[in-house]
Amino acid sequence: MPFPVRLGLTGGIGSGKSTVAGLLVGLGAGLVDADAISRQLTAAGGLAMSAIAATFGSDFVGASGALERDRMRQLVHTDASARLRLEAIIHPLVGQETRRQAALLAEQACPCIVFDVPLLVESAHWRRDLDHVLVVDCTTEEQIDRVMARNQLSRAEVEKIIASQASRSLRLTAADSVIFNVGLSLDELAVELQQISARFGLSSG
């Protein structure tokens, strides 16, 4: 593989993807977090907010100037065209910042750059830009239980979110490596990741 290794990390909501990202950073990887970038873009003063206000109206902008996330979440889960309009604003900006951060990490000689991308499977360009895809997998029931407990959402709300994401089978088809994150303690998850870390240019030693 070329240096640095470009590792795509993905998984459904509640799979433990963010935990795995943190463990990879602990092994020496650099991290580009698409969700974090998206949150920055839609925070108060974020680069996406003027276009969001123009497209969706002031009801979707809170008093602080940040995106009204709950209102937008409800809209995109019921209106496919709204999702497409939002993605047309957010995705180009996320891509621009992703490239900027990746270039900085490459300059710092990171052995592996982890691209934590929730929509990796759904996005056509990502797979050809990566050296390896790691999927954090778990059962749908486990996802539902974790997200209900973590986010205080109803079962129906979580099921809607899961239905809006790539299917579990589609993610697994796209994977080069899989971590099945059910019944694992944090220590056990770390050990499993260490066992495959050499594939990503990382050393557990």
C-alpha positions, 0 to 999 in steps of 0.5 A: 500500500502507498504511504500513508495508508488511506483507511475508510472507516464506517458503520451504522449508527450505534455500531461503535465506529467513533470508539474504533476511530479513537482507538486507531488514533491511539495506535498512531493514525491521523483522523479526518472526521466527516461528522465533526466537519459537518457539525462545524459547518452547521454551527453558529457562523459555519460556512454552510449556514447562509446557504441553509437559511436561503434554501430552507428558511429561518425556521431552520436556524436557531437563535444562536445562528446554528442549524436547528438539528432536530427540525432538520432531522425530522424534515429529511427523514420524511422528505427525500428532496430536502435531504438532497438539497441539504446534501448539495450544500453540505457535501462539497464543503465537507469534501473540501475540508476533508482534503485540506485536513488529509493533506496536513496529516500527510505532511506530518508523515502519519502512517495511516489517515483514517477517514471516518465517513458515515456515508462511505458506502453510499458515496460513489467516489470514496471507495476508489480514493481509499486503500482499505475499508474497515467496517464496524458491524453489529446487529440491528437490534444492538444498534437500536438498543444502544442509540435508544439508551445514548440519544434518548430516542424512541425505537421508531425514531432509531429505526427511521435513522437506520433505514435512511443509512446503507444496509448492513449487507451493503456495508459488509460487501464493501468491507476489506476488514470487519470488526463485529462489535457485539459483546466486546469490552473496550479492552477486547475491542482494542485487542481485536483492533491491534491484531489487524492494525499492521494492515493499516501501517500501524504498530501495536507495539 
